[in-house]
């Protein structure tokens, strides 16, 4: 569904992506791992053109989205849902209104139909009956669930997860990983996860790719990735300081 071809990106003279090539398989979850600050989120933001490359292509169904006009780009982004690192809920709105926000902004759905759909999504992420609460009244894990409900409310074909378990304890992190797996199976979306939470994230991933020094060092089905003898992969999995990965 998505192909990244020779993507380069620099900020203020610092080269972050140095020729990234990566394919994302339709209907599967691909996780991008790597050390903090290696450019995982930068790469993720290229997939729906929140960032544009200095050089290279990002193809969704063989259409280079970096060349789209604004109207076409908005339409393409409608195929994506995003769960941001901090959930990005609007504090002044209830959880119901946060989840309903994309429907009100982008559709002409009637209030009864919209209410039914929002309540269904809240139920599916384990927040049944919680729509009246405000973000400040929720735990970190519940905020992530609300963010996921909002990401799914438009029935996206592709869902991007930016460090979905950041700030959560191991038990809550496991719960979020399991929720991602369950919703992917239920909705059939193509999932892209950015994470450094291992080995837990391997349990939900069909494919894993590691970003190191601005390029994809290895990309394989999960079990093959874990068994790889590539020293970059093994250093990351084992959490070793010494090795080819430069520790910042």
Buried (B, 14 or more C-beta within 10 A) or exposed (E): BBBBBEBBBBEEEEBBBBBBBBBBEEEBBBBBBBBEEBBBBBBBBBBBBBBBBEEBBBBBEEEEBBEBEEEEBEEBBBBBBBBBBEBBBEEEBBBBBBBBBBBEEEBEBEEEEBBEBBBEBBEBBBBEEBBEBBBEEBEBBBBBBBBBBBBBBBEBBBBBBBBBBBBBEEEBBBBBBEBBBBBBEEBEBBBBBBBBBBEBBBEBBBBBBBBBBBBBBBBBBBEEBBEBEBEBBBBBBEEEEEEBBEEE
